[in-house]
Amino acid sequence: MADAFELAELISSGEAVPASGWVAGVSAAFAAALVAKAAGRSEGWSDSAGARAQALDLRDRLLALAAQDTRAYETALEALEQRHSTLARALDAAAAVPLALAETAADVALLAAQASECADGAARADASAAAALAAGAARAAAKLVAVNLATAPGDERLTAAARAVETAEDAAKTALGAEI
């Protein structure tokens, strides 16, 4: 089993990265992994294999986005420190990745809500927890979109991020209300 203490130490270090975007992406990836686990443990769910494959795809996509977020954040910090002419472009990229994280986390929450209704017995609890984790990750990522677009108040990506949060939170409410 992976060492959670080492991971927590890495996150709590004095270094700029990994930061909240990476943590949100990895959290949502862990939520997707829980959905894959719930589907894999559900022999009575006719589409469990498809749900598991989708959850694993979302997990992998989120891990890749988390890594991209780290690179985009480092680039934005560097441009900010140097007051470089590429700052606007760097902030734009630093907003694009968390938006993709928020939207993908919402997809995880939706799949988790489905799993909370279809999975077998105790696996439903994992799916419900996954939906809540994914919704939190979507909200965190949406906050980063807003921070990076602070100088562009009318940007449509702010609305897209808010939609992703709403979708994820609605799915989490459904999942958490599912009978276990």
Secondary structure, DSSP 8 states (H G I E B T S, - for coil): ---HHHHHHHHTSSSS-S-HHHHHHHHHHHHHHHHHHHHHT-TT-TTHHHHHHHHHHHHHHHHHHHHHHHHHHHHHHHHHHHT-TTHHHHHHHHHHHHHHHHHHHHHHHHHHHHHHHHS-TTHHHHHHHHHHHHHHHHHHHHHHHHHHTTT-TT-HHHHHHHHHHHHHHHHHHHHHHS--
